[in-house]
């Protein structure tokens, strides 16, 4: 039998023993106080997060993919982060993928026994035709989930780079991965409910990894989302604002550039900065693997 008492994420929080007798304000204040500790915990593992960003960017540069695996809240967070990458960075849905124990149904309902499986993650990764170019990141608040552990074992066996995100020190999944990210968030205000501080820490770390790796592969110019997909009116205006901000031009000019660029902010900015038509600017961008900054730098040189 698993001894949950050994995991800090499962211990009782002495400051919230009276949780069921607190007022709404007191509950919110208690949660907020504990959330302050999440930021500190995540800050303590910045070097490991940075290493993971570099590894993920290298995988993407080599036409590999970034794949998250997890169960329960951790799995849902991986799916969430993956689903936000296409609209934010203009990448395909396959480039960043989240896999949750129990499949799509597990996003909304508990799937009995899925997180304890030693074969399901391997089966899912094989369906994705995992290769050594890909990177797999395992997520588990406790750091012991068999689904994640055996998924990481399979990924390592075929040569993938791996990272593990857990909220307990010296985690089982951390020992299996190339990089172990272990922010110790401590006991939850509601004992064992790791969708709280542990979930917040994992989401913060995933934000850093996906954003950082996309920055590294040229999906960002300055601090602008230049590969943003403008799929509605708000995003169309935002795309225009991005071009205006990057080029210090007016909205009419930005709209004209975007029209010629087929709606691509990245291409529109490159056209303006290099004073080139769309076809020439596109060729230059392709030669710099889509990096606006490198394209501009090459012109100056």
N, C-alpha and C positions, 0 to 999 in steps of 0.2 A: 504494500500500500504506500502511496506517495505521502511523504511527511510535509504537508504544506506549511507547517509552522516554521520551517527553515528558510522560507522565502520572505524577504522584507515586504514584498507586495501583498502578502497574505496576513501580515501581522495586524493587530488591532491598534488603532490610532488613539493614544491616551487623551488627546485634546478633543476628541469627538465622541467620547463614551456616552454623552448625554444627547446625541444627535436627534433621537426621536422625541426629545422634549424641547428642542430649540425652536425659536421663532423663525420665520422665513428669512428675516434679515440676518439672524445669527448663522443659519445654514449657509447662506450666500457668503458671509464674511469668513466662515471657517474654510469653505472651498477656495475662496480667493487667497487666503493666507497660505494654504497648502500649495496652490498653483505657483506662488512665488518661488517655492523650492524647486519646481520643475525647471525654471530658467537656469538656476544655479547648477542643477544636475546635468542639464544638457551642455552648459558651458564647460563643465569638467571633462567632456569627451570630444571637444572640438578637434583635437589632433586626429582622432580616429575617424571623425566625420570627414575631415579634409582628405584623408587617405582614401576614403570610400568615394568621394567626389572624383578624385583623380582616376581611380580604377574604373568607375562607371563611364567617365568621359572617354577613356582609352578604349573601352569596349564599344562604345557608340561610334567612335572614329574608325574602328575596324569593321564597321557594318554589323556589329553585334547588337544585342538587345539588353535592356535592363528589366529584370523580372523579379517581382516581389512574391514571396510565398508566406502565408500565415493562416491562422485559424481564429475564429471569433472576431473580436474587435480589431486585433492586429491584422487579420486578413482583410477586413473591411477597409481599414486605413490604407493598406497597400493598393487595393482596387480603386479607392478614391483618388489617391495621388496619381496613379497611372491614368485614370480617366480625365484628369485635369491637364495632362501634358499636351494632347492634340490641339485643343482650342487655344492654349496659352503659347505654345511654341511651334505650332504648325507641323507637328510630326505625325506619322502614321499611328494608328491605334495599336499596331503591333510592336512599335519601337519600345514602349514602356508598358509592361503588362503586369497586372495583379492577379494572382491565383489564390483562391480561398478554399480551405478544406471544406468539402461538401458541395463545391460548385456554386452556381448562381443562386440556388435555393437558400444557401447559407447566408446570403446577404440579408435576408429577411427573417429566416427561421433557423433555429438550432438544428443541426444535422447530427443525429446520434452517432457517436463513435468516430466521426471523421477526423478530429484532431489527434486521436490516438493511433491512427493508421500509420503503418510503417511503409506502405506501398503506394498510397494514393498520390502523394506529391511526385514520386518518380513517374507514375503513369501520366500525370498531367504534364510534366516537363517533357516526357517523350512525345506526347501529342503535339507539343509546340516545336518539336524537332530541335531540342536544345543542342547547341554546339559549343565548342571551347571558346568561341568568340564572345559568347554572351556572359553577362554577370548576373548572379542570383543573390538576392538579399532576403534573408530569413527574418521574420518578425515574430516575437513571442515575449509577452510581458514577463512571464515566469522564467523564460529561457530554457525550458525543458520540453516543450511540445513535440511529441514524436513526429507528427506530420512535417514540421519544419526541420527537425534534426535530420530525418532520413532524406528529405528533399535536398538539403545541403550536402549530405554525404554523396548522393547521386551526382549532383552538379560538380563536386570536387573530383569525382571519379572519372569524369570525361574532360577535365581540364579547365573548367570554368573558374573564374575568380569569384569569390564569395565574401559576403559580409553578414554579420548577425547583429540584430538590434534586440536587446533584452533589458529589463529594468531590475535585474539582480546581478550582483558581482559573481564572477567565475562561473558563468552560465554554461550549461551543457552545449547549447548551440554556438556559444562564443568560442568554445574550444574546437569546434568543427570548422570554423570559418577562417579565411585569410585575415579578416579584420573583425574585431569584436568591439561593438559599441554598446557600453553598459552604463547608462545614466541611472543612478540609484535614486528613485523618486520617493521611496519610503512607503509607509502604510497609508492606505487611502482613507478618506473621511468615512466612507462606507466600506467596511472590511471586505477585501478581496475584489472589489469592483474596479478592475484595472482599466475600464473604459474612461476612468477619471484621470488621475495624474499620469499614470503609465501611458495611457492612450494619447494624452496631450504631448508627452515627451516624444513618443514615436512619430506623431504627426509633425511636430517641429523638425525632427531629424529628417524625415522624408522630404519635407519642404526644402531643406538645405541641400539634400543629395540631388533631387531632381532639378532644382533651379541651378545649383552650382554646375552640374554636369552639362546642362543646356547652355549655360554661359560659356563653358569651355569649348563647346563645339560650334560656336558662332551663331547661336539662336538669339543673341542679345547684342545690341549696339549701345554703348554707354550703359544706361540702365533702362533701356527701352525694349519693349517686346516687339521686335521688328518682324517676327514671323507669326504674329497674331492673326488668327482667322477671323475676318470681319463678316460674320454670318448674320448679323442683325443691325438695326439702325444705330444702337448704342455703340457697337463695336466698329461700325463704319466711321462714326464720328471720332472714336478713339484712335483709329488708324490714321485718320487725317491729322489728329492732334500729334501723334507720334512723328509723322513726317514733318509737320510744322516745327516741332520742338528740335528735331535733329538737324534741320536745315535752316532754321530761323527765317522761314519764308511764310507767306500768308496762306489762308485756306484755299483761295482760288488756285494758286499755284500748286499747292499740295494735291488738290483734287485732279488737276491736269496731269501731274506726275503719276498719280495712282491709276488714272484711267489708262495711260500708256503702259503702265507696269502691270496691268491686269489685276489691280488691287493689292499687289505686294508692297508693303511698306519698305521692306529691305531693298527691293529693287528700285523703288522710287527714290529712296535716300541715296543709293549708290549712283543712280543716274544724275541726280542733282550735284552731288559732291564731286563727281568725276567729269561732269558736263558731257555725258555720253548718252546716246539713244539706248532704248531698252535692250536691243539685241547685243550691243557691245558691252553694256553694263552687266548683262546676264552672264556673258562669257567670262568676264573678269571675276565675278562672284564665284562662278564654278571653279575657277583656277585657285581661289582662296578657300575652297570648301565652305562657301557661304558666309565668310566673315567680312562684314562691312569694314571693320577697322583695318584688317589686313589689305583690303582692296584700296582703301584710301592711302594707306602707308606706302603701298607699292607705287602709286602714282607720284607721291612726293619724292620717292627715291629715284 
